[in-house]
């Protein structure tokens, strides 16, 4: 029996992360053991490559502003694992987390003994979220897809509406090496008759979206980018969408699309009479949304962004150019060795003036020396000690900004230093 949070988290963290699977039999089986808790609340499913967490938070906050009790399941976390499971603005407590961990460990042992199989890290957390939302009697749960969609543990839900933010390259080992194969996997969350809302604008991929939704008799709703106007990007983001003004505390052009996607998801639920909501709820929900480690600005010139794929880095580039035009950009960077760090380093070289390559104490992290050898940046440095590197880089001149990027694990380390 676990008696401390450290024990419970250690068990979960050391569970298998990925296993070969061709369907959701195992996840359905464990849900059956607990009488299918995911069917006891209404849900919204959010998939895509980048922007899932922001979009999920926008939706959660809009519903909360309308008076609903809303669960939120997201990944990964920046500060503590409790972030992944919350209701309204309150994360799951250590005490309750430990209770569920003990329940699931008993179940885990049973499955292993009976089937010589084990549920994975993400399946454990997903089931914990389902149980918590059921027991706390939420009105809605906003569920973020972990990886892909088709075989993701969250895909046992039948939501009121599904969302796909965009399609970009990430998790190619699991999802394939083409945008089409990645899209096919992410479109696996489409359910019969359930509307799909997307901010994807690649017309070739949209054909896939249309084919898949038509096959499932599911309405396809696209964010109308022509209705997004008067965008002003600074430390906050102002914009108009569908003739109404909004203000977001999340920075960047990409956050406008994420917000518009959330608004469309809300509007389609309102149209289907699934919710009662007014325009003020939508405005306030967009405004109150924050999201650690996603172009998060400290001291006006330190940017923390956990982007770890080419699409995310392209977004960071566009946002830095908008918010800090003409500034000298220093970057402290590390990345997991199982990610496409070579492509990301090439993307960084397009806009970063000075690149500091570091590492953190985590088994998946690439070594600073490997990143240094891979990078072709003309002004690159190897800084093995991440905290010493940050302390020096933090001493910025007037025309300089510091970007800390490449991994949310890195962001977690640096954020602790700043906030303390």
C-alpha positions in Angstrom: 0.0 0.0 0.0 1.3 3.5 -0.9 1.3 5.9 2.1 3.1 8.8 0.4 2.7 10.7 -2.9 6.3 9.9 -3.7 5.6 6.1 -3.5 2.5 6.4 -5.7 4.1 8.6 -8.3 7.2 6.3 -8.4 5.0 3.3 -9.2 3.1 5.1 -11.9 6.2 6.7 -13.5 7.9 3.3 -13.7 4.9 1.5 -15.3 5.4 0.8 -19.0 4.9 3.8 -21.2 4.2 2.1 -24.5 3.1 -1.4 -25.4 2.3 -2.9 -28.7 -1.5 -2.8 -29.2 -3.9 -3.0 -32.2 -7.0 -2.1 -30.4 -8.4 -0.8 -27.1 -9.2 -4.2 -25.6 -7.1 -3.7 -22.5 -8.3 -0.2 -21.7 -12.0 -1.3 -22.2 -11.3 -4.3 -20.0 -10.1 -2.3 -17.1 -12.9 0.2 -17.5 -15.3 -2.7 -17.4 -13.8 -3.7 -14.1 -14.9 -0.4 -12.7 -18.3 -0.3 -14.4 -17.2 2.0 -17.2 -16.8 5.3 -15.2 -16.3 7.3 -18.4 -19.9 6.8 -19.2 -21.1 8.6 -16.1 -20.2 12.1 -17.2 -20.4 14.1 -20.5 -17.1 14.8 -22.2 -15.3 16.8 -24.8 -12.3 15.1 -26.5 -9.4 17.2 -27.6 -6.7 15.9 -29.9 -4.1 17.2 -32.4 -0.4 17.8 -32.4 0.1 21.2 -30.7 -2.3 23.4 -28.7 -4.3 20.6 -27.1 -3.7 21.7 -23.6 -4.5 25.3 -24.3 -7.7 24.5 -26.2 -8.8 22.1 -23.4 -8.2 24.8 -20.8 -10.2 27.4 -22.9 -13.1 25.0 -23.1 -12.9 24.1 -19.4 -12.9 27.7 -18.3 -15.8 28.7 -20.6 -17.9 25.9 -19.2 -16.8 26.8 -15.6 -17.8 30.4 -16.2 -21.3 29.2 -17.2 -21.6 27.5 -13.8 -20.7 23.9 -14.7 -18.6 21.6 -12.7 -15.8 20.6 -15.1 -13.1 18.0 -14.9 -9.9 18.4 -16.9 -7.5 15.7 -17.9 -4.3 16.9 -19.6 -0.7 15.9 -20.2 2.1 16.3 -19.5 2.7 18.3 -16.3 5.1 21.2 -15.5 5.1 21.5 -11.8 3.5 18.3 -10.3 1.6 15.3 -11.5 -1.6 16.5 -9.8 -1.9 19.1 -12.6 -3.0 16.3 -15.0 -6.3 15.8 -13.2 -8.4 18.7 -11.9 -11.9 19.9 -11.4 -12.6 23.6 -12.0 -9.5 25.3 -10.6 -8.6 22.6 -8.1 -6.1 19.8 -8.8 -6.6 16.4 -7.4 -5.3 16.3 -3.8 -2.3 14.1 -2.8 -4.6 12.1 -0.4 -7.2 11.3 -3.1 -4.4 10.5 -5.6 -2.9 8.0 -3.3 -6.2 6.4 -2.6 -6.8 5.8 -6.3 -3.2 4.7 -6.9 -3.7 2.0 -4.2 -7.0 0.9 -5.9 -5.4 0.7 -9.3 -2.3 -1.1 -8.0 -4.5 -3.9 -6.7 -6.2 -4.0 -10.1 -2.8 -3.9 -11.9 -1.6 -6.9 -9.8 -4.7 -8.8 -10.7 -4.3 -8.2 -14.5 -0.7 -9.2 -14.4 -1.4 -12.4 -12.5 -4.4 -13.4 -14.7 -3.1 -12.3 -18.1 0.6 -11.8 -17.8 0.0 -8.2 -19.0 0.0 -4.8 -17.4 -1.7 -1.5 -18.0 0.6 1.3 -18.9 1.6 4.6 -17.3 -1.0 6.6 -19.4 -3.7 4.0 -18.9 -3.3 4.2 -15.2 -3.6 8.0 -15.2 -6.5 8.0 -17.6 -8.5 5.5 -15.5 -7.7 7.5 -12.4 -9.1 10.6 -14.0 -12.3 8.7 -15.1 -12.8 7.4 -11.5 -12.2 10.8 -10.0 -14.6 12.6 -12.3 -17.3 9.9 -11.7 -16.9 10.1 -7.9 -16.9 13.9 -7.9 -20.0 13.9 -10.2 -18.7 16.4 -12.7 -21.1 17.9 -15.3 -18.5 17.7 -18.0 -14.9 16.5 -18.4 -12.5 17.9 -21.0 -10.2 15.0 -22.0 -7.0 15.6 -23.8 -5.6 12.9 -26.0 -2.2 11.6 -25.0 -0.7 10.4 -28.2 -2.4 10.1 -31.6 -6.0 9.2 -31.1 -7.1 5.9 -32.5 -5.3 3.7 -29.9 -5.0 6.3 -27.2 -6.3 5.2 -23.8 -8.7 8.2 -23.7 -10.5 7.0 -26.9 -12.9 4.8 -24.9 -15.1 7.9 -24.3 -18.0 8.9 -26.6 -17.9 12.7 -26.3 -20.4 15.4 -27.0 -17.9 17.0 -29.4 -14.4 16.1 -30.6 -11.7 18.6 -31.4 -8.5 18.4 -33.4 -6.2 21.4 -33.2 -3.8 20.7 -36.0 -1.6 18.1 -37.6 2.2 18.3 -37.4 5.2 16.0 -37.0 5.6 14.4 -33.6 5.6 10.9 -32.1 6.5 9.5 -35.5 7.6 6.2 -34.0 4.0 5.6 -32.9 2.1 7.6 -35.6 4.1 7.3 -38.8 6.4 9.5 -40.8 3.9 11.4 -43.0 1.3 14.0 -42.1 -1.3 11.8 -43.7 -0.5 8.8 -41.4 -0.5 11.1 -38.4 -3.8 12.6 -39.4 -5.3 9.2 -39.9 -4.3 8.2 -36.4 -5.6 11.4 -34.8 -8.9 11.1 -36.8 -9.4 7.9 -34.9 -11.2 9.9 -32.2 -14.1 10.6 -34.6 -17.3 8.9 -33.3 -20.5 8.2 -35.1 -22.7 11.2 -35.2 -20.4 13.3 -32.9 -19.4 16.6 -34.4 -15.7 17.2 -35.1 -14.3 20.7 -34.8 -10.9 21.6 -36.1 -8.5 24.4 -36.7 -6.4 22.5 -39.2 -6.1 24.4 -42.5 -4.0 22.2 -44.7 -6.4 21.6 -47.6 -4.9 18.2 -48.5 -5.4 17.0 -44.9 -8.9 18.5 -44.8 -9.9 16.0 -47.5 -9.0 13.3 -45.0 -11.1 15.0 -42.4 -14.1 15.2 -44.7 -13.8 11.5 -45.7 -13.5 10.3 -42.1 -16.3 12.5 -40.8 -18.6 11.6 -43.7 -18.0 7.9 -43.0 -19.1 8.4 -39.4 -22.0 10.7 -40.3 -20.3 13.3 -38.1 -20.6 17.0 -38.8 -17.3 18.7 -39.6 -16.9 22.3 -38.3 -13.8 24.3 -39.3 -12.5 27.4 -37.6 -13.3 30.2 -40.0 -10.0 32.1 -40.1 -11.5 34.8 -42.2 -13.5 35.8 -39.2 -10.3 36.3 -37.1 -9.3 39.9 -37.3 -7.6 42.8 -35.5 -5.0 40.5 -33.8 -2.6 42.2 -31.4 0.1 40.0 -29.9 2.0 41.2 -26.9 2.4 39.8 -23.4 -1.4 39.3 -23.9 -3.3 38.6 -27.1 -6.2 40.6 -28.3 -8.4 39.6 -31.3 -11.9 39.6 -32.8 -13.6 36.4 -33.8 -17.1 36.3 -35.4 -17.5 40.0 -34.8 -16.8 39.8 -31.0 -13.7 41.0 -29.2 -11.6 38.7 -26.9 -8.5 39.1 -24.7 -6.3 36.1 -23.9 -3.5 35.9 -21.3 -1.9 33.3 -23.5 0.6 34.8 -25.9 0.8 34.2 -29.7 -1.0 34.0 -33.0 -1.4 30.3 -32.4 -3.4 30.9 -29.3 -6.0 32.9 -31.3 -6.7 29.7 -33.4 -6.8 27.6 -30.2 -9.3 30.0 -28.7 -11.4 30.1 -31.8 -11.4 26.3 -31.8 -12.7 26.3 -28.2 -15.3 28.9 -29.1 -16.5 26.8 -32.0 -16.7 23.7 -29.8 -18.8 25.7 -27.3 -21.1 27.1 -30.0 -21.8 23.7 -31.5 -22.7 22.3 -28.1 -25.0 25.3 -27.5 -26.6 24.7 -30.9 -27.2 21.1 -30.0 -28.7 22.3 -26.7 -26.1 20.5 -24.6 -25.3 23.6 -22.6 -26.8 26.9 -21.6 -24.2 29.7 -22.0 -23.9 33.4 -22.9 -21.3 35.5 -24.6 -20.0 36.9 -21.3 -19.2 33.3 -20.2 -17.2 32.8 -23.4 -15.3 36.1 -23.1 -14.4 35.5 -19.4 -13.5 31.9 -20.0 -11.0 32.9 -22.7 -9.6 35.7 -20.6 -9.1 33.6 -17.4 -7.2 30.9 -19.2 -3.5 30.4 -18.3 -1.2 27.5 -19.1 2.3 27.0 -17.6 5.2 26.5 -19.9 3.4 27.6 -23.1 5.1 30.8 -24.2 4.9 31.9 -20.6 6.6 35.2 -20.0 8.5 36.1 -16.8 10.2 39.4 -16.0 9.0 40.6 -19.4 11.9 39.1 -21.3 12.2 35.4 -20.2 10.1 33.1 -22.2 9.4 29.5 -21.1 8.0 27.3 -23.9 8.0 23.5 -23.9 7.7 23.2 -27.6 9.4 19.9 -28.7 8.5 19.4 -32.4 9.1 21.4 -35.6 5.5 22.8 -35.6 5.8 24.1 -32.1 9.1 25.7 -32.7 7.8 27.4 -35.9 5.0 28.8 -33.7 7.6 30.1 -31.1 9.5 31.7 -33.9 6.4 33.6 -35.1 5.4 34.7 -31.6 8.9 35.9 -30.7 9.0 37.9 -34.0 5.7 39.5 -33.1 6.3 40.2 -29.4 10.0 41.0 -29.5 10.9 42.3 -33.0 14.5 43.2 -33.4 15.6 41.7 -30.1 18.7 39.6 -29.7 17.4 36.1 -28.8 19.4 33.8 -26.5 18.1 30.2 -26.1 18.7 27.6 -23.5 17.7 24.3 -25.0 17.5 20.6 -24.3 15.3 17.8 -25.6 14.5 14.2 -25.1 16.7 11.8 -27.1 13.7 10.0 -28.5 12.4 13.2 -30.2 13.4 14.7 -33.6 15.9 17.1 -32.0 18.0 17.4 -35.3 15.1 19.1 -37.1 14.2 21.2 -34.1 17.8 22.5 -33.8 17.7 23.4 -37.5 14.4 25.3 -37.0 15.9 27.1 -34.0 18.9 28.3 -36.0 16.5 30.3 -38.2 15.7 32.8 -35.5 17.9 32.3 -32.4 21.0 34.4 -32.2 22.8 32.4 -29.5 22.1 28.8 -28.7 23.0 27.2 -25.3 22.7 23.4 -25.3 22.2 21.8 -21.9 20.8 18.6 -20.3 18.8 17.7 -17.2 18.9 14.7 -14.9 16.3 12.6 -16.6 16.9 9.2 -18.3 15.2 10.2 -21.6 17.1 13.5 -22.0 19.7 13.9 -24.8 23.2 14.7 -23.7 24.3 18.3 -24.1 27.4 17.1 -26.1 25.1 15.2 -28.6 22.9 18.2 -29.1 26.1 20.4 -29.5 27.5 18.1 -32.2 24.2 17.9 -34.0 23.6 21.7 -34.1 25.0 23.7 -37.0 24.4 27.0 -35.2 27.3 29.5 -35.7 27.0 30.7 -32.1 26.4 27.5 -30.1 27.6 26.7 -26.5 27.6 23.5 -24.5 26.4 24.1 -20.9 26.3 20.8 -19.0 25.0 22.4 -15.8 21.5 23.7 -16.6 21.0 25.8 -13.4 24.3 27.5 -13.7 23.6 28.2 -17.4 20.3 29.8 -16.6 21.7 32.0 -13.8 24.2 33.4 -16.3 21.8 33.8 -19.2 19.2 35.5 -16.9 21.5 38.5 -16.8 20.1 40.1 -19.9 21.1 43.3 -21.6 18.4 45.8 -22.6 18.1 44.4 -26.2 18.1 40.7 -25.2 15.5 38.1 -24.5 15.9 34.6 -23.2 14.0 31.6 -24.6 14.0 28.4 -22.6 12.7 25.6 -24.8 12.7 22.1 -26.0 11.1 20.1 -23.2 8.5 20.6 -20.5 10.9 18.7 -18.2 13.4 21.6 -18.7 10.6 24.1 -18.3 9.7 22.5 -15.0 13.3 22.9 -13.6 13.6 26.5 -14.7 10.2 27.5 -13.6 10.9 26.4 -10.1 14.0 28.6 -10.0 12.0 31.7 -11.3 9.0 31.2 -9.1 11.0 30.6 -6.0 
